[in-house]
Amino acid sequence: MAIRDWPEAERPREKLLHQGVESLSDAELLAIFLRTGLPGKSAVDLARDLLQRFQSLRALFESDLESFCQAPGLGPAKYVQLQAVLEMSKRHFEAHLKRSSVLESPREVRRYLSAQLRHEAREVFACLFLDNHHRVIRYQALFYGTINAASVYPREVVKLALSVNAAAVILSHNHPSGIAEPSQADRQITERLQQALGLVDIRVLDHMVVGDDEVVSFAERGWI
């Protein structure tokens, strides 16, 4: 049965309008993105097939062009459209952050860093550089590692912080495993960066570790 023949309350678009985007399942959200299905399959049916094929939305988002286009109902045009949507979401969160002090918007900081890092297939270490009012000057991904580790060089962080005239920094990195729990190595590099940045009077406000469904804050745990 085509989606247009479903009861109105069950159609993804109408459900979003009346109940809010949070009420939709992953398949329903993906169906809105797909817009159309295949002969004999509604967009929701196709979305469910794709989620089963890729195992998760994250895996679909992270797939390369070749893997993406091998799936039924997808192609280069959809791949480009998806990449544009992902980039727009990042820029949207960044625009929100730049309006006020990050200390007034901890939820926005989490959402922004999650949008930037959650779907990375390898470990990425990044910094939010802030002015003396704790407003965002710049986000910068600095170091890229293997699937489970990244080499972080304090000298490079200090050099960039000074070049943008930062007064404070929020450190962040992702765990490609999806589990946000910080490791002992994460705590050690945080201490090294605090010491290095402290020498030039730049404060480390937080270190946020991004997983699939959680962002762990060092500051909230009393580690900074």
C-alpha positions in Angstrom: 0.0 0.0 0.0 1.3 3.5 -0.9 2.0 5.8 2.0 -0.6 8.3 0.6 -3.2 5.5 1.3 -2.2 5.1 4.9 -4.2 6.7 7.7 -3.0 10.3 8.0 -1.7 9.9 11.6 0.6 7.1 10.4 2.2 9.0 7.4 5.7 10.1 8.3 5.3 13.7 7.1 2.0 14.3 8.7 3.2 12.6 11.9 6.2 14.9 12.0 4.0 18.0 11.6 1.5 17.0 14.3 3.6 15.1 16.8 7.1 16.5 16.3 10.2 15.1 14.7 11.2 13.2 17.9 8.1 10.9 17.4 9.5 9.4 14.2 11.4 6.2 14.0 14.7 5.9 12.1 12.9 4.3 9.2 10.3 7.1 9.1 13.0 9.8 9.2 14.9 8.0 6.4 11.6 7.6 4.4 11.1 11.4 4.4 14.6 11.8 3.1 14.1 9.1 0.4 10.7 10.6 -0.6 9.8 7.7 -2.9 10.1 3.9 -2.7 10.5 1.3 -5.3 7.8 -0.6 -7.3 5.9 -2.6 -4.7 7.6 -0.9 -1.8 6.8 2.3 0.0 9.4 4.7 1.1 9.1 3.3 4.6 9.5 -0.3 3.4 12.6 0.8 1.5 14.0 2.7 4.5 13.6 -0.4 6.7 15.4 -2.5 4.1 18.2 0.0 4.0 18.5 0.1 7.8 18.7 -3.7 7.8 21.3 -3.7 5.1 23.5 -1.0 6.8 22.6 -2.0 10.3 22.1 1.6 11.5 21.6 5.2 10.4 25.2 5.8 11.5 26.6 3.2 9.1 24.5 4.5 6.3 25.8 8.1 6.9 29.4 6.8 7.0 29.2 4.7 3.9 31.3 5.8 1.0 29.9 6.6 -2.4 30.4 3.1 -3.9 28.8 1.3 -1.0 25.9 3.8 -0.8 25.1 3.5 -4.5 25.1 -0.3 -4.4 22.0 -0.3 -2.3 18.6 -0.4 -4.0 16.9 3.0 -4.3 20.1 5.0 -3.7 22.5 6.6 -6.1 24.9 9.5 -6.6 22.1 12.2 -6.4 20.9 10.8 -3.0 24.5 10.6 -1.8 25.2 14.2 -2.6 21.9 15.2 -1.0 22.7 13.3 2.2 26.1 14.9 2.5 24.6 18.3 2.0 22.0 17.6 4.8 24.8 16.5 7.2 26.9 19.6 6.5 23.9 21.9 6.9 23.2 20.4 10.3 26.7 21.0 11.4 26.6 24.7 10.3 23.2 25.1 11.9 24.6 24.0 15.3 27.7 26.2 14.8 25.5 29.3 14.1 23.6 28.7 17.4 26.9 28.4 19.3 28.3 31.6 18.0 25.4 33.7 19.3 26.3 33.4 23.0 28.7 32.1 25.5 29.2 28.3 25.4 28.8 28.2 29.1 25.2 29.3 28.6 24.6 26.6 25.9 26.0 23.3 27.1 23.4 21.4 25.2 24.2 23.2 22.0 27.9 22.4 22.5 27.1 18.7 22.9 24.9 18.7 19.8 27.4 20.5 17.7 30.4 18.3 18.7 28.2 15.2 18.2 27.2 16.4 14.7 30.9 17.0 13.9 32.4 13.8 15.2 29.8 11.1 15.8 29.9 9.7 12.3 33.6 9.6 11.9 34.9 6.1 11.2 38.3 6.9 12.8 39.3 8.8 15.9 39.4 12.6 15.4 40.7 15.1 18.0 39.3 18.6 17.7 39.2 21.9 19.5 36.6 24.6 20.0 38.6 27.8 20.4 36.9 30.6 22.4 37.3 34.3 23.1 37.4 35.8 26.6 33.6 35.9 26.7 33.6 32.1 25.9 32.1 32.7 22.4 33.3 30.4 19.6 36.1 31.7 17.5 36.7 28.5 15.5 36.2 24.8 15.4 39.2 22.8 14.2 39.8 19.1 13.7 43.5 18.7 14.4 44.6 15.1 14.7 43.4 11.9 13.0 44.1 8.5 14.3 43.4 4.9 13.7 40.1 3.2 14.6 40.9 3.5 18.3 43.7 6.0 18.9 44.9 9.4 17.9 48.3 11.1 18.3 47.8 14.5 19.9 50.6 17.1 20.0 50.2 19.8 22.6 52.6 22.1 20.7 50.2 22.2 17.7 47.2 23.0 19.9 49.0 25.8 21.6 50.3 27.2 18.3 46.8 27.3 16.8 45.2 28.7 20.0 47.6 31.6 20.0 47.2 32.3 16.3 43.4 32.7 16.7 43.9 34.7 20.0 41.9 32.2 22.0 41.3 32.7 25.7 39.9 29.2 26.3 39.5 25.9 24.7 37.0 23.0 24.7 38.8 19.7 23.7 36.8 17.0 22.0 37.3 13.6 20.3 35.2 10.7 19.2 35.3 7.0 20.1 34.5 5.1 16.8 33.4 2.2 18.9 30.4 4.3 19.9 31.1 4.0 23.6 31.9 7.5 25.0 33.5 6.3 28.3 36.9 8.1 28.5 40.1 6.0 28.8 43.1 6.6 31.0 44.9 7.8 27.9 42.2 10.4 27.4 42.7 11.7 30.9 46.4 11.8 30.5 46.4 13.9 27.2 43.9 16.2 28.8 46.3 16.9 31.7 49.2 17.5 29.2 47.1 19.9 27.2 46.0 21.7 30.4 49.6 22.2 31.4 50.8 23.3 28.0 47.9 25.8 27.4 48.1 27.0 31.0 51.7 28.2 30.3 50.2 30.8 27.9 47.2 31.6 30.0 44.6 29.7 27.9 42.1 27.8 30.0 40.8 24.3 29.1 37.1 24.5 30.0 36.2 20.9 29.1 37.0 17.8 27.2 34.0 16.1 25.6 34.1 12.5 24.4 31.6 11.7 21.7 30.0 8.3 21.3 26.9 7.1 19.5 24.3 8.1 22.0 26.2 10.0 24.6 28.7 12.8 25.1 30.8 12.5 28.2 32.0 15.8 29.8 35.2 15.8 31.8 34.0 19.0 33.6 30.8 17.4 34.7 32.7 14.5 36.2 35.0 16.9 38.1 38.1 16.0 36.1 38.7 19.6 35.0 
